[in-house]
Amino acid sequence: MLPDSFRCLLVDKPHAGAESATPISQIVRLSSERLPLGEVTIRAAYSSLNYKDALAFQGHRGVVKHLPHIPGVDVAGVVVDSSSPNIREGDQVLVTGYELGQSHWGGWSELVRVPADWIVQLPPGLSLRESMIFGTAGFTAAQSVMALERNEVEPSSGEIVVTGATGGVGSLAVRLLAHLGYEVVAVTGKQEQHESLLNLGAKRVLARGDIVEESQRPMLSAQWAGAVDTVGGAMLNSLLRSTRYGGCITACGLVAGAELSMTVYPFLLRGVSLCGIASADCPVAKRRQIWELLAGPWKPDNLEKYVAEVELEELPHEIEKILSGQVVGRVVVKLD
């Protein structure tokens, strides 16, 4: 049965007509009649905190299309209302990607309504909470691993670099790759987190300066079989120039810069592949396949390591931390 109202974290203008004023974020209770259009309504159990959510919390115009808005690019819970023949009340489901938490109200809410074709049934072997430990971050990391495999980069191929390794995508990429037998080189600017990355499965940990090469040389000494790059900029440039013949680099972030200024020599002389990772519009068949892998053979034993669980009231503090680069691992938002 659909409740009459729900709690959520709402981002809105401070007052009517305040188009240029800084948006405010607060926990409110809304009527269920205000939920957006969609065939399926979910009673949310968990969501998560991602960098994009932190920007949405601030009303960032590059993320939030309209105000008022509810952030949260992930959600997992139980269906309480459905007009879709393929989804029934009581089903345990999850949603990541599409426009959730951007142009569509997101997961930081007790009730979430979405189009039926955004829904993924929770696969056996995965709890609702575990699905949000993965969330978009884990889904992105898994897409990166699939790209490495697709390009025939195997555990025997050599070391795989993971940049931004203490973040959501990075820390889960370290776990997934280590679980699958790869030799992981974790890269971080946080010297105090070296031990934690070794605990997640990294074989060794390097500082950013150990990877980034500022010279203009078109090619560097070939070292890596591949990489999962979450930062972009000079880091991605250096990785491409220092990857071995037939290697593969996956790119899913741009916190260090969106520009890539280099020659095509790594592609032409070493056959290096650069694979972009786009999670939001991943086709549904591939999406389901990835979640089944994460629930089964790809599920690492240390999934619960470095996971913080918070409630809506605690999110502002965690948002400050993620914006200043202080979050390690994953933050799960408990809603039920």
C-alpha positions as CSV (number, residue, x, y, z in Angstrom):
1,M,0.0,0.0,0.0
2,L,1.3,3.4,-1.0
3,P,1.9,5.7,2.1
4,D,0.3,9.2,2.0
5,S,3.6,10.9,2.6
6,F,7.4,10.4,2.7
7,R,10.6,11.9,4.2
8,C,13.3,13.0,1.9
9,L,16.3,15.4,1.5
10,L,15.0,18.2,-0.7
11,V,17.2,20.8,-2.5
12,D,15.2,23.9,-3.3
13,K,15.4,27.7,-3.7
14,P,15.5,29.6,-0.4
15,H,12.3,31.4,-1.4
16,A,10.0,31.8,-4.4
17,G,11.6,33.7,-7.3
18,A,15.1,33.4,-5.9
19,E,16.6,32.1,-9.1
20,S,20.2,33.2,-8.5
21,A,20.3,32.5,-4.7
22,T,22.2,29.6,-3.3
23,P,19.9,26.6,-3.0
24,I,19.2,25.1,0.4
25,S,18.9,21.5,1.4
26,Q,16.8,20.2,4.2
27,I,14.9,17.1,5.3
28,V,11.2,17.5,4.7
29,R,8.0,15.4,4.5
30,L,6.1,15.6,1.3
31,S,2.8,14.3,0.1
32,S,3.0,11.2,-2.1
33,E,1.1,13.1,-4.7
34,R,4.3,15.0,-5.5
35,L,6.2,12.0,-6.6
36,P,7.3,12.2,-10.3
37,L,5.8,10.2,-13.1
38,G,6.6,6.5,-13.4
39,E,5.0,3.1,-13.3
40,V,6.8,1.8,-10.2
41,T,7.0,3.2,-6.7
42,I,9.7,1.8,-4.4
43,R,9.9,2.0,-0.6
44,A,13.6,2.7,-0.3
45,A,15.8,0.8,2.0
46,Y,19.2,2.1,1.0
47,S,20.8,4.6,-1.2
48,S,24.5,5.8,-1.3
49,L,26.7,8.8,-1.5
50,N,28.5,9.6,-4.8
51,Y,30.5,12.7,-5.8
52,K,27.7,13.6,-8.2
53,D,25.2,13.5,-5.3
54,A,27.3,15.9,-3.3
55,L,27.1,18.3,-6.3
56,A,23.4,17.9,-6.5
57,F,23.1,18.6,-2.8
58,Q,24.6,22.0,-3.6
59,G,22.2,22.6,-6.5
60,H,25.0,22.4,-9.0
61,R,23.5,23.4,-12.4
62,G,25.6,20.8,-14.3
63,V,23.8,18.0,-12.3
64,V,20.5,19.3,-11.1
65,K,18.2,20.3,-14.0
66,H,15.3,21.7,-12.0
67,L,14.5,22.7,-8.4
68,P,13.1,21.4,-6.1
69,H,15.1,18.3,-6.4
70,I,15.9,15.1,-4.5
71,P,19.5,13.8,-5.0
72,G,20.6,10.2,-5.0
73,V,21.8,8.4,-8.2
74,D,21.2,5.0,-6.6
75,V,18.4,3.3,-4.7
76,A,17.4,-0.2,-3.5
77,G,14.2,-1.2,-1.9
78,V,10.8,-3.0,-2.1
79,V,8.1,-2.2,-4.7
80,V,4.9,-0.8,-3.0
81,D,3.0,0.1,-6.2
82,S,3.4,-1.0,-9.8
83,S,1.4,-0.7,-13.0
84,S,3.9,-2.7,-14.9
85,P,3.0,-6.4,-15.7
86,N,6.7,-7.4,-15.2
87,I,7.1,-5.8,-11.7
88,R,5.0,-6.8,-8.7
89,E,4.4,-5.3,-5.3
90,G,6.9,-6.9,-2.9
91,D,9.7,-7.3,-5.4
92,Q,13.1,-6.4,-4.2
93,V,14.7,-4.1,-6.8
94,L,17.4,-1.6,-7.4
95,V,17.9,1.4,-9.7
96,T,21.2,3.0,-10.8
97,G,21.9,5.4,-13.6
98,Y,19.5,6.8,-16.2
99,E,18.4,10.2,-14.9
100,L,17.8,9.2,-11.3
101,G,19.1,11.9,-9.0
102,Q,19.6,14.4,-11.9
103,S,16.6,15.4,-14.0
104,H,14.5,12.8,-12.0
105,W,14.0,12.9,-8.3
106,G,16.5,10.4,-6.7
107,G,17.2,7.9,-4.0
108,W,17.5,10.1,-0.9
109,S,13.9,9.6,-0.1
110,E,11.7,7.0,1.6
111,L,9.6,6.7,-1.6
112,V,11.1,6.7,-5.1
113,R,9.0,6.5,-8.3
114,V,10.6,5.6,-11.6
115,P,9.8,4.3,-15.1
116,A,9.5,0.5,-15.1
117,D,12.4,0.0,-17.6
118,W,14.8,1.5,-15.1
119,I,14.2,-1.3,-12.7
120,V,16.6,-4.2,-12.1
121,Q,15.3,-7.1,-10.0
122,L,17.7,-7.8,-7.1
123,P,19.7,-10.9,-8.1
124,P,20.0,-13.8,-5.7
125,G,23.2,-13.6,-3.6
126,L,22.9,-9.8,-3.1
127,S,21.1,-8.0,-0.2
128,L,19.6,-4.6,-0.7
129,R,22.3,-3.1,1.5
130,E,25.1,-4.8,-0.5
131,S,23.6,-3.6,-3.8
132,M,24.1,0.0,-2.5
133,I,27.6,-0.7,-1.3
134,F,28.2,-1.4,-4.9
135,G,25.8,1.2,-6.3
136,T,26.8,3.3,-9.4
137,A,30.4,3.2,-8.1
138,G,30.6,-0.6,-8.1
139,F,28.6,-0.8,-11.4
140,T,31.2,1.5,-13.0
141,A,34.1,-0.5,-11.6
142,A,32.5,-3.7,-13.0
143,Q,32.1,-2.1,-16.4
144,S,35.8,-1.3,-16.3
145,V,36.7,-4.9,-15.5
146,M,34.6,-6.1,-18.3
147,A,36.4,-3.7,-20.7
148,L,39.7,-5.1,-19.6
149,E,38.5,-8.7,-20.2
150,R,37.0,-7.7,-23.5
151,N,40.4,-6.4,-24.6
152,E,42.1,-9.6,-23.5
153,V,43.8,-8.1,-20.5
154,E,44.0,-11.1,-18.1
155,P,45.5,-11.6,-14.6
156,S,48.6,-13.1,-16.3
157,S,49.1,-10.0,-18.5
158,G,50.7,-7.9,-15.8
159,E,50.0,-5.1,-13.3
160,I,46.8,-3.1,-13.4
161,V,46.8,0.4,-12.1
162,V,43.8,1.8,-10.3
163,T,43.8,5.6,-9.8
164,G,41.8,7.5,-7.1
165,A,42.0,4.1,-5.3
166,T,40.5,5.3,-2.0
167,G,37.3,6.7,-3.7
168,G,34.1,4.8,-4.4
169,V,34.9,3.5,-7.9
170,G,38.6,3.1,-7.1
171,S,38.2,1.1,-3.9
172,L,35.7,-1.2,-5.5
173,A,37.8,-1.6,-8.6
174,V,40.7,-2.7,-6.3
175,R,38.5,-5.3,-4.6
176,L,37.0,-6.6,-7.8
177,L,40.3,-6.9,-9.6
178,A,42.1,-8.5,-6.7
179,H,39.2,-10.9,-6.2
180,L,39.6,-12.0,-9.8
181,G,43.3,-12.6,-9.5
182,Y,44.8,-9.4,-11.0
183,E,47.9,-7.7,-9.6
184,V,46.6,-4.3,-8.6
185,V,48.8,-1.2,-8.2
186,A,46.7,1.3,-6.3
187,V,47.4,5.0,-6.7
188,T,46.4,7.6,-4.1
189,G,47.4,11.0,-2.8
190,K,46.6,9.9,0.7
191,Q,49.7,8.4,2.2
192,E,47.9,7.5,5.4
193,Q,45.7,5.1,3.4
194,H,48.4,2.9,2.0
195,E,47.7,0.1,4.5
196,S,44.0,0.2,3.9
197,L,44.5,-0.3,0.2
198,L,46.8,-3.2,0.8
199,N,44.0,-4.6,3.0
200,L,41.6,-4.3,0.1
201,G,43.9,-6.4,-2.1
202,A,46.4,-4.1,-3.8
203,K,49.8,-5.7,-4.3
204,R,51.5,-2.3,-3.9
205,V,50.6,1.4,-3.5
206,L,52.1,4.3,-5.4
207,A,51.7,8.1,-5.0
208,R,50.4,10.2,-7.9
209,G,53.8,11.5,-8.6
210,D,55.1,8.0,-9.2
211,I,52.7,7.8,-12.2
212,V,52.4,11.3,-13.6
213,E,55.1,12.2,-16.1
214,E,55.1,15.9,-17.0
215,S,57.4,15.6,-20.0
216,Q,56.2,16.0,-23.5
217,R,57.7,12.7,-24.7
218,P,55.1,11.0,-26.9
219,M,55.9,7.5,-25.4
220,L,57.2,6.4,-21.9
221,S,58.7,3.2,-20.7
222,A,56.1,0.4,-21.1
223,Q,55.0,-0.8,-17.6
224,W,51.3,-1.5,-17.2
225,A,49.1,-4.2,-18.7
226,G,46.1,-1.8,-18.1
227,A,44.5,0.6,-15.8
228,V,41.2,1.8,-14.3
229,D,41.5,5.6,-14.3
230,T,39.0,7.5,-12.3
231,V,40.7,11.0,-12.4
232,G,41.6,11.9,-16.0
233,G,43.9,14.8,-16.9
234,A,47.7,14.3,-16.7
235,M,47.2,10.9,-15.0
236,L,45.3,9.5,-17.9
237,N,47.9,11.0,-20.3
238,S,50.8,9.4,-18.5
239,L,49.1,6.0,-18.2
240,L,48.4,5.8,-21.9
241,R,52.0,6.6,-22.7
242,S,53.3,4.0,-20.3
243,T,51.0,1.0,-21.1
244,R,52.4,-2.1,-22.7
245,Y,51.6,-3.4,-26.1
246,G,48.0,-4.5,-26.4
247,G,47.1,-2.9,-23.0
248,C,43.8,-1.3,-22.1
249,I,42.9,1.8,-20.1
250,T,39.4,2.5,-18.9
251,A,38.4,6.1,-18.2
252,C,35.5,7.0,-16.0
253,G,36.4,10.3,-14.3
254,L,37.7,13.8,-14.9
255,V,38.4,15.3,-11.4
256,A,42.0,16.0,-12.6
257,G,40.9,17.5,-15.9
258,A,38.8,16.9,-19.0
259,E,41.5,17.6,-21.5
260,L,43.7,14.9,-23.1
261,S,46.7,16.5,-24.9
262,M,48.9,13.8,-26.5
263,T,49.9,12.1,-29.7
264,V,48.3,8.9,-31.2
265,Y,51.6,7.0,-30.9
266,P,50.5,4.8,-28.0
267,F,47.5,3.6,-30.1
268,L,49.5,3.1,-33.3
269,L,52.8,1.8,-32.0
270,R,51.6,-0.3,-29.0
271,G,48.0,-1.0,-29.9
272,V,46.8,0.5,-26.6
273,S,43.0,0.7,-26.2
274,L,41.2,3.6,-24.4
275,C,37.7,2.5,-23.3
276,G,35.3,5.1,-22.0
277,I,33.0,3.9,-19.2
278,A,29.4,5.4,-19.3
279,S,27.1,3.9,-16.7
280,A,24.0,6.0,-16.9
281,D,22.7,4.7,-20.3
282,C,24.1,1.2,-20.2
283,P,21.7,-1.2,-22.1
284,V,19.4,-3.1,-19.8
285,A,20.6,-6.6,-20.9
286,K,24.2,-5.7,-20.1
287,R,23.1,-4.0,-16.9
288,R,21.4,-7.1,-15.6
289,Q,24.4,-9.2,-16.6
290,I,26.7,-7.0,-14.5
291,W,24.5,-7.2,-11.5
292,E,24.4,-10.9,-11.7
293,L,28.2,-11.0,-11.8
294,L,28.4,-8.7,-8.8
295,A,26.0,-10.9,-6.9
296,G,27.8,-14.1,-7.9
297,P,31.4,-14.8,-9.1
298,W,32.6,-11.2,-8.9
299,K,31.4,-10.5,-5.3
300,P,34.5,-9.9,-3.2
301,D,34.8,-11.3,0.3
302,N,35.8,-7.9,1.7
303,L,32.8,-6.0,0.4
304,E,32.0,-4.6,3.9
305,K,35.5,-3.1,4.4
306,Y,35.6,0.6,4.7
307,V,31.8,1.1,4.4
308,A,30.1,3.8,6.5
309,E,26.3,3.7,7.0
310,V,24.5,7.0,7.7
311,E,21.0,8.4,7.8
312,L,19.6,11.4,6.0
313,E,20.4,13.7,8.9
314,E,24.1,12.7,8.8
315,L,24.6,13.4,5.0
316,P,25.7,17.0,5.2
317,H,28.8,16.0,7.2
318,E,29.6,13.2,4.7
319,I,29.1,15.6,1.8
320,E,31.7,18.0,3.2
321,K,34.1,15.1,3.4
322,I,33.6,13.8,-0.1
323,L,33.9,17.3,-1.6
324,S,37.2,17.7,0.2
325,G,38.5,14.3,-0.8
326,Q,38.3,12.8,2.7
327,V,35.9,9.9,2.1
328,V,37.6,6.5,2.0
329,G,35.5,3.7,0.5
330,R,31.8,3.8,0.4
331,V,29.0,5.7,2.2
332,V,25.6,3.9,2.3
333,V,22.5,5.8,3.2
334,K,19.9,3.9,5.3
335,L,16.4,5.0,4.6
336,D,14.0,2.4,6.0
